[in-house]
Amino acid sequence: MTTDTPARLLQLLSLLQTPREWPGGELADRLGVSRRTVRRDIDRLRELGYPVEASKGADGGYRLVAGKAMPPLLLDDEEAVAIAVGLRAGAGHAVEGVDEASVRALAKLEQVLPARLRHRVTTLQAATTPLTMGDGALIAPETLTVMASAVAGQERLRFAYRAADGSETRRQAEPYRLVSTGRRWYLVAYDLDRDDWRTFRVDRVSEPFATGARFAPREMPTGSAAEYLRRSIQRRRETYEFTVAFAGTVAELAARLPGWLGTSVEEDGRCVLRGESGDPVEWLAVRLAMVGCEFAVREPAELVACVKELGGRLSRAGGV
């Protein structure tokens, strides 16, 4: 019998988080208490925000259902390790669909993991090799979690940074947001040494350290970190505009076309994608082919030629 009420509530919550309905008598037996105590504990969980639904009958049951808000979850050791490993694997690559929210979740989880579980997570990740698509640079999950924590806590950040030419500097910045482009992670921050806003490729960052010094967030000059990053990338390289028509509607291709690739509009029942890129046309040609739908490049001429050459090369490789 569990006489400590908080411990009993945690045990009850752990049982209810299993996707099934629990008869009141079975819960009472599991907890070693009376059915009346179970009913009181259920009321306490409801007061804490957990939506527990009761069913009527000779031996009424209880189950946890989806509510309007997300209450805290209770995870056992195996569940916590599994989630941490999954988040680490995704955070280490700038994969489409893995954004700042995933990194924040990883930072929160690793902050409360006991040392023995953190060791299990690290050991398991070191023993596995992920097979990923794309050419995004690998990033240590610890780097992202430190940065995410500094962003959330509005703490000044110190780190070493390697520029494109290989030169290395020590930087101190006020981190504003982490932004994923689908291939890479970037930190948008106010550089205190340059007294201006800057973007940093996270795969070039090392030894990040949250100093503990708080700061009041400054106003972004472009309104959003994503827009600032887009303009920053465009300033640093030559770009070209492209237009591609797909044999499908915008709705049909919505899940296949990431927002950062361009803007999709409906024209004569076809999805027409317009965008701007600074990537090599060879990379864009391959990325368009990965959409998995018939398409025709309208412009630029360099991309049209590249797609034709790539198509011929693939046909020859297949013996056609």
GIHURA-V678807 format. One record per pair of residues at least 6 apart in sequence whose C-alpha atoms are under 8 Angstrom apart, sorted by the first residue. I is the first residue (numbers start at 1). J is the second residue. D is the distance in Angstrom with one decimal. If there is no record, write none. Layout:
i=I j=J d=D
i=I j=J d=D
This chain:
i=1 j=31 d=6.0
i=1 j=32 d=4.2
i=1 j=33 d=6.4
i=2 j=8 d=5.8
i=2 j=31 d=6.3
i=2 j=32 d=6.6
i=2 j=33 d=7.7
i=8 j=31 d=7.1
i=9 j=41 d=6.5
i=9 j=45 d=7.5
i=10 j=74 d=7.6
i=11 j=31 d=7.7
i=12 j=27 d=7.7
i=12 j=31 d=7.5
i=13 j=45 d=7.9
i=13 j=74 d=7.2
i=14 j=74 d=6.1
i=14 j=75 d=7.6
i=16 j=22 d=7.3
i=16 j=62 d=7.6
i=16 j=63 d=5.8
i=16 j=64 d=5.7
i=17 j=63 d=7.9
i=17 j=64 d=6.3
i=17 j=74 d=7.9
i=19 j=63 d=7.6
i=19 j=64 d=7.6
i=20 j=63 d=6.4
i=21 j=61 d=5.9
i=21 j=62 d=5.4
i=21 j=63 d=4.7
i=22 j=61 d=5.1
i=22 j=62 d=5.2
i=22 j=63 d=6.3
i=23 j=59 d=6.0
i=23 j=60 d=5.7
i=23 j=61 d=3.9
i=23 j=62 d=6.3
i=24 j=35 d=6.3
i=24 j=38 d=7.2
i=24 j=59 d=6.1
i=24 j=60 d=5.8
i=24 j=61 d=5.3
i=24 j=62 d=6.9
i=25 j=35 d=6.3
i=25 j=59 d=6.7
i=27 j=35 d=7.9
i=27 j=38 d=7.2
i=28 j=34 d=5.5
i=28 j=35 d=5.5
i=28 j=37 d=7.9
i=28 j=38 d=6.2
i=42 j=52 d=7.1
i=45 j=51 d=7.9
i=45 j=52 d=7.6
i=46 j=52 d=6.4
i=49 j=69 d=7.9
i=49 j=71 d=6.2
i=50 j=64 d=7.4
i=50 j=67 d=7.6
i=50 j=71 d=6.2
i=51 j=64 d=5.9
i=51 j=65 d=5.7
i=51 j=66 d=6.8
i=51 j=67 d=5.7
i=52 j=62 d=6.6
i=52 j=63 d=5.6
i=52 j=64 d=4.5
i=52 j=65 d=6.1
i=53 j=62 d=5.6
i=53 j=63 d=5.4
i=53 j=64 d=6.2
i=53 j=65 d=6.6
i=54 j=60 d=6.8
i=54 j=61 d=5.7
i=54 j=62 d=4.6
i=54 j=63 d=6.7
i=55 j=61 d=5.2
i=55 j=62 d=6.4
i=77 j=117 d=7.1
i=80 j=109 d=8.0
i=80 j=113 d=7.9
i=81 j=117 d=6.6
i=81 j=118 d=7.9
i=81 j=120 d=7.2
i=81 j=121 d=5.8
i=84 j=106 d=6.4
i=84 j=109 d=7.0
i=84 j=110 d=7.3
i=84 j=121 d=6.8
i=85 j=121 d=5.9
i=85 j=124 d=7.6
i=85 j=125 d=6.6
i=87 j=102 d=6.6
i=87 j=103 d=7.4
i=87 j=105 d=8.0
i=87 j=106 d=6.0
i=88 j=106 d=7.1
i=88 j=141 d=5.6
i=89 j=125 d=7.8
i=89 j=130 d=7.3
i=89 j=141 d=8.0
i=90 j=98 d=6.5
i=91 j=98 d=6.9
i=91 j=102 d=7.2
i=91 j=103 d=6.2
i=91 j=139 d=7.7
i=91 j=141 d=5.9
i=91 j=144 d=7.4
i=92 j=138 d=5.7
i=92 j=139 d=4.7
i=92 j=140 d=5.8
i=92 j=141 d=5.3
i=93 j=136 d=6.3
i=93 j=137 d=6.6
i=93 j=138 d=5.6
i=93 j=139 d=6.3
i=93 j=183 d=7.5
i=93 j=184 d=7.2
i=94 j=136 d=6.1
i=94 j=137 d=7.6
i=94 j=180 d=6.0
i=94 j=181 d=7.1
i=94 j=182 d=5.2
i=94 j=183 d=4.8
i=94 j=184 d=4.7
i=94 j=185 d=5.8
i=95 j=136 d=7.8
i=95 j=180 d=8.0
i=95 j=182 d=5.2
i=95 j=183 d=6.2
i=95 j=184 d=7.9
i=96 j=181 d=7.8
i=96 j=182 d=4.6
i=96 j=183 d=7.6
i=96 j=258 d=7.4
i=97 j=182 d=7.7
i=98 j=180 d=7.8
i=99 j=179 d=7.2
i=99 j=180 d=6.0
i=100 j=148 d=7.7
i=100 j=178 d=6.0
i=100 j=179 d=6.7
i=100 j=180 d=7.4
i=103 j=144 d=6.6
i=103 j=145 d=6.1
i=103 j=148 d=6.5
i=104 j=145 d=6.9
i=104 j=148 d=5.7
i=104 j=149 d=7.1
i=106 j=145 d=6.7
i=107 j=145 d=4.7
i=107 j=146 d=7.3
i=107 j=148 d=6.8
i=107 j=149 d=6.4
i=110 j=118 d=7.1
i=134 j=183 d=7.0
i=135 j=183 d=6.8
i=136 j=182 d=8.0
i=136 j=183 d=4.5
i=136 j=184 d=5.5
i=137 j=183 d=7.5
i=137 j=184 d=6.5
i=137 j=203 d=6.3
i=138 j=203 d=6.7
i=139 j=202 d=7.2
i=139 j=203 d=5.4
i=143 j=202 d=7.9
i=143 j=205 d=7.8
i=143 j=206 d=7.3
i=143 j=207 d=7.7
i=143 j=208 d=6.4
i=144 j=202 d=7.8
i=146 j=208 d=6.8
i=146 j=209 d=7.0
i=146 j=210 d=6.9
i=147 j=157 d=7.6
i=147 j=175 d=7.5
i=147 j=178 d=7.8
i=147 j=208 d=7.2
i=147 j=210 d=7.7
i=148 j=177 d=8.0
i=148 j=178 d=7.1
i=150 j=156 d=6.8
i=150 j=157 d=6.7
i=150 j=175 d=6.8
i=150 j=210 d=5.9
i=151 j=175 d=5.4
i=151 j=176 d=5.8
i=151 j=177 d=6.3
i=153 j=214 d=7.7
i=154 j=174 d=7.4
i=154 j=175 d=7.2
i=154 j=176 d=7.9
i=154 j=214 d=5.7
i=154 j=215 d=5.8
i=154 j=216 d=7.2
i=154 j=217 d=7.3
i=155 j=174 d=6.8
i=155 j=175 d=7.5
i=155 j=210 d=6.2
i=155 j=211 d=6.6
i=155 j=212 d=5.5
i=155 j=213 d=5.4
i=155 j=214 d=4.6
i=155 j=215 d=6.2
i=156 j=172 d=7.0
i=156 j=173 d=5.8
i=156 j=174 d=4.8
i=156 j=175 d=6.7
i=156 j=210 d=6.0
i=156 j=211 d=5.7
i=156 j=212 d=6.7
i=156 j=213 d=5.6
i=156 j=214 d=6.3
i=156 j=215 d=6.9
i=157 j=172 d=5.7
i=157 j=173 d=5.4
i=157 j=174 d=6.2
i=157 j=175 d=6.7
i=157 j=208 d=6.8
i=157 j=209 d=5.7
i=157 j=210 d=4.7
i=157 j=211 d=5.9
i=158 j=170 d=7.3
i=158 j=171 d=5.7
i=158 j=172 d=4.5
i=158 j=173 d=6.6
i=158 j=207 d=7.9
i=158 j=208 d=5.7
i=158 j=209 d=5.1
i=158 j=210 d=6.4
i=158 j=211 d=6.9
i=159 j=170 d=5.9
i=159 j=171 d=5.5
i=159 j=172 d=6.7
i=159 j=205 d=6.6
i=159 j=206 d=6.0
i=159 j=207 d=5.3
i=159 j=208 d=4.3
i=159 j=209 d=6.2
i=160 j=168 d=6.9
i=160 j=169 d=5.8
i=160 j=170 d=4.5
i=160 j=171 d=6.1
i=160 j=205 d=5.8
i=160 j=206 d=5.2
i=160 j=207 d=6.0
i=160 j=208 d=7.0
i=161 j=168 d=5.5
i=161 j=169 d=5.4
i=161 j=170 d=6.2
i=161 j=171 d=6.9
i=161 j=204 d=5.8
i=161 j=205 d=4.8
i=161 j=206 d=6.5
i=162 j=168 d=4.4
i=162 j=169 d=6.7
i=162 j=204 d=5.3
i=162 j=205 d=6.7
i=163 j=204 d=7.2
i=171 j=191 d=7.3
i=171 j=192 d=8.0
i=171 j=193 d=7.1
i=172 j=191 d=6.3
i=172 j=192 d=5.9
i=172 j=193 d=6.7
i=173 j=189 d=6.1
i=173 j=190 d=5.4
i=173 j=191 d=4.4
i=173 j=192 d=5.3
i=173 j=193 d=7.7
i=174 j=189 d=5.4
i=174 j=190 d=5.0
i=174 j=191 d=6.6
i=174 j=192 d=7.2
i=174 j=215 d=7.2
i=174 j=217 d=7.8
i=175 j=187 d=7.0
i=175 j=188 d=6.4
i=175 j=189 d=4.3
i=175 j=190 d=6.5
i=176 j=187 d=7.5
i=176 j=188 d=5.7
i=176 j=189 d=5.0
i=176 j=190 d=7.3
i=176 j=217 d=7.3
i=176 j=225 d=7.6
i=177 j=187 d=6.0
i=177 j=188 d=5.4
i=177 j=189 d=7.0
i=177 j=225 d=6.3
i=178 j=185 d=6.9
i=178 j=186 d=5.8
i=178 j=187 d=4.7
i=178 j=188 d=6.3
i=179 j=185 d=5.7
i=179 j=186 d=5.2
i=179 j=187 d=6.4
i=179 j=188 d=7.4
i=179 j=225 d=7.3
i=179 j=226 d=6.4
i=180 j=186 d=6.3
i=181 j=260 d=6.7
i=182 j=260 d=7.7
i=184 j=201 d=7.4
i=184 j=202 d=7.7
i=184 j=203 d=7.8
i=185 j=201 d=6.2
i=185 j=202 d=5.5
i=185 j=203 d=7.3
i=186 j=199 d=6.4
i=186 j=200 d=5.4
i=186 j=201 d=4.6
i=186 j=202 d=5.3
i=186 j=229 d=8.0
i=187 j=199 d=5.6
i=187 j=200 d=5.1
i=187 j=201 d=6.5
i=187 j=202 d=6.4
i=188 j=197 d=7.4
i=188 j=198 d=6.1
i=188 j=199 d=4.6
i=188 j=200 d=6.6
i=188 j=225 d=6.3
i=188 j=229 d=7.2
i=189 j=197 d=5.9
i=189 j=198 d=5.6
i=189 j=199 d=6.3
i=189 j=200 d=7.9
i=190 j=196 d=5.7
i=190 j=197 d=4.3
i=190 j=198 d=6.0
i=191 j=197 d=5.8
i=191 j=198 d=6.1
i=199 j=229 d=6.7
i=199 j=232 d=7.5
i=221 j=228 d=7.7
i=222 j=228 d=5.7
i=234 j=278 d=7.2
i=237 j=278 d=6.3
i=238 j=278 d=5.8
i=239 j=276 d=6.5
i=239 j=277 d=5.3
i=239 j=278 d=4.2
i=239 j=279 d=7.7
i=240 j=276 d=5.6
i=240 j=277 d=5.6
i=240 j=278 d=6.4
i=240 j=300 d=7.7
i=241 j=274 d=7.4
i=241 j=275 d=5.7
i=241 j=276 d=4.3
i=241 j=277 d=6.5
i=241 j=299 d=7.6
i=241 j=300 d=7.0
i=242 j=274 d=5.8
i=242 j=275 d=5.5
i=242 j=276 d=6.2
i=242 j=277 d=7.8
i=242 j=297 d=7.9
i=242 j=298 d=7.4
i=242 j=299 d=5.2
i=242 j=300 d=5.6
i=242 j=303 d=8.0
i=243 j=272 d=7.0
i=243 j=273 d=5.6
i=243 j=274 d=4.6
i=243 j=275 d=6.7
i=243 j=297 d=6.2
i=243 j=298 d=5.4
i=243 j=299 d=5.3
i=243 j=300 d=7.4
i=244 j=272 d=5.7
i=244 j=273 d=5.1
i=244 j=274 d=6.6
i=244 j=295 d=6.8
i=244 j=296 d=5.8
i=244 j=297 d=4.5
i=244 j=298 d=5.7
i=244 j=299 d=7.3
i=245 j=270 d=6.6
i=245 j=271 d=5.8
i=245 j=272 d=4.3
i=245 j=273 d=6.2
i=245 j=295 d=5.5
i=245 j=296 d=5.3
i=245 j=297 d=6.5
i=245 j=298 d=7.3
i=246 j=270 d=5.9
i=246 j=271 d=5.2
i=246 j=272 d=6.2
i=246 j=273 d=7.8
i=246 j=293 d=6.7
i=246 j=294 d=5.9
i=246 j=295 d=4.2
i=246 j=296 d=6.5
i=247 j=270 d=5.7
i=247 j=271 d=6.9
i=247 j=293 d=6.6
i=247 j=294 d=5.4
i=247 j=295 d=5.9
i=248 j=269 d=7.1
i=248 j=270 d=5.2
i=248 j=271 d=5.8
i=248 j=293 d=7.7
i=249 j=266 d=6.6
i=249 j=269 d=5.8
i=249 j=270 d=5.0
i=249 j=271 d=4.8
i=250 j=264 d=6.5
i=250 j=265 d=6.6
i=250 j=266 d=6.1
i=250 j=270 d=7.2
i=250 j=271 d=4.8
i=250 j=272 d=7.9
i=253 j=271 d=7.5
i=256 j=291 d=5.8
i=257 j=291 d=7.0
i=261 j=275 d=6.4
i=261 j=276 d=7.9
i=262 j=273 d=6.2
i=262 j=274 d=5.4
i=262 j=275 d=4.0
i=262 j=276 d=6.9
i=263 j=273 d=5.6
i=263 j=274 d=5.3
i=263 j=275 d=6.1
i=264 j=271 d=6.2
i=264 j=272 d=5.5
i=264 j=273 d=4.4
i=264 j=274 d=6.4
i=265 j=271 d=5.8
i=265 j=272 d=5.3
i=265 j=273 d=6.6
i=266 j=272 d=6.2
i=281 j=302 d=7.2
i=281 j=303 d=5.6
i=281 j=306 d=6.9
i=282 j=303 d=7.7
i=282 j=306 d=6.4
i=282 j=307 d=7.9
i=285 j=303 d=6.9
i=285 j=306 d=6.9
i=285 j=307 d=5.7
i=285 j=310 d=7.9
i=297 j=303 d=7.2
i=297 j=304 d=5.7
i=297 j=307 d=8.0
i=298 j=304 d=7.1
